[in-house]
Amino acid sequence: MRISDSLILVAGLALLSGCSSEPAADPLATGDDSRVSCALSGETEFTDKCDVERVQNGDRRELVMRHPDGGFRRFEIVTDGRGLVSADGAEEAVVTPLADGRIQLSVGDDRYRIPATIRPGAGGG
């Protein structure tokens, strides 16, 4: 399963489009898009060591970020203007657009950089 298929949902970042119901971002086509850059447990450098899995859990769509040590973080894809939320609810997820065509997803001491193209006009409402 390709992350680019699931990122269209993640990138349904109504979060970035204010009150628009259309997706504000599209996935950036890349070669091996099941692996993303991450900095785990407070690391300062990002490396391409995290795998991404899309999961359909009943009527919920989720992204699972898998760590090389076997750990993972689950995020629910939502359409209420937030884009992604922590699926377990323990810690709040923060989504930040980056200038290089990606978004940064942060929760606790873990950060992930996911390819996304922000559509023109995103952020208005």
N, C-alpha and C positions, 0 to 999 in steps of 0.2 A: 504494500500500500504506500503510495507516494505522499510525502508531506505537502507537495504542491496541490494535491487534491483537497487536503484538509485545510490548507492555509487560506483558501478562498473563503472558508467559513471563519477562520480566525481573523482574516483580513476583512470580514464583515464588520470590521471595527467601526461599528456605529460610534464607538468610542472616539474615533477620529473625525467622524462626519457630523457630529453634533446631533441634530434632530433628523437627519436624513435616514431613510430606511434602506438606501442602497449601500452596498459595500464600499468602504472608503479605500480599500487596498486590494491588490491582487498579488498572488504569489509570484515570486521571481523564479523563472525557470532556471534550474541549475542541474548539473550532472547528477551527483549523488545527493539527492535532497532528503534522504531519510536521516542524515547526520547533520547536526547543527553545532555551532560553537557554543561553548558554555564555560562558565567559571563557577566552580562549586565550592561550597564551604568557605566562602570568603576569599578564594583565590583572586589574584589581581589580573592574571593573563587568561584570555579566552583561548581555548583549543577545540578543535573539531572532534570531540570525544563523546558527545551525547547523541543518542538515537531517539527518534520521534515516532510514536505509534498513534494512529487514529483509532478510536474505539467508539462504537455505538453502544450505549448502555441504556436500553429501553428507548425513551424518547430524548435522552440526553446525548449530546455529542461531546466527546472528550479528546484531549491530546494528552498522551503520557510521555513525559520526558524521562528517558532511561539513562541512568548514570553507569559508568564503567564498573563501579564496585557492586552493582546489583540494586542500588537504591533507585528511587524514582519519585517524580512529582506528577500529580494528575491535575489537569485544568479543564474546566467545563467551558465550552464555547457558548456564549450567550449573545442575544440580540437586543439587549435592553440598554445599549449604549456603553457598556463596559468592555466588550470584546471577549475577554477571558477572565475567569475567576478561579480561585483554588477550588478544586472539586471536593477536597476534604474539609475545607473551611477553617483549617487550623491557622493559617497565616494568609494575609491578604496579598493577592498578586497585583503587581504594578506593571502596566504596559507603557513603554516610552518609545516614540518614533525616533529612529536614528537617521542621520543625513545620508547614509550609504545604501539606502534601499532596504533596510531591515528594521525590525522592531526589537526592542529589548524587553524581555519578560523576566521580572524579578520577583522572587518570593524568598523570604528569610535571607540566608547567606548565599543562595543560588541564583545565578543569572544565566539567561539563554538568549542568544541572538538568532532570530528567525527571519528568513528572507520575506520581504513584502514590498510591494510598490504602492506608495500612497497616491491615490487618484487626485487629480487637480480639483480644487474646491473643497477638499476634505477639511473638516474643522469648522466649517460654516454651519449655519442652522437656522 
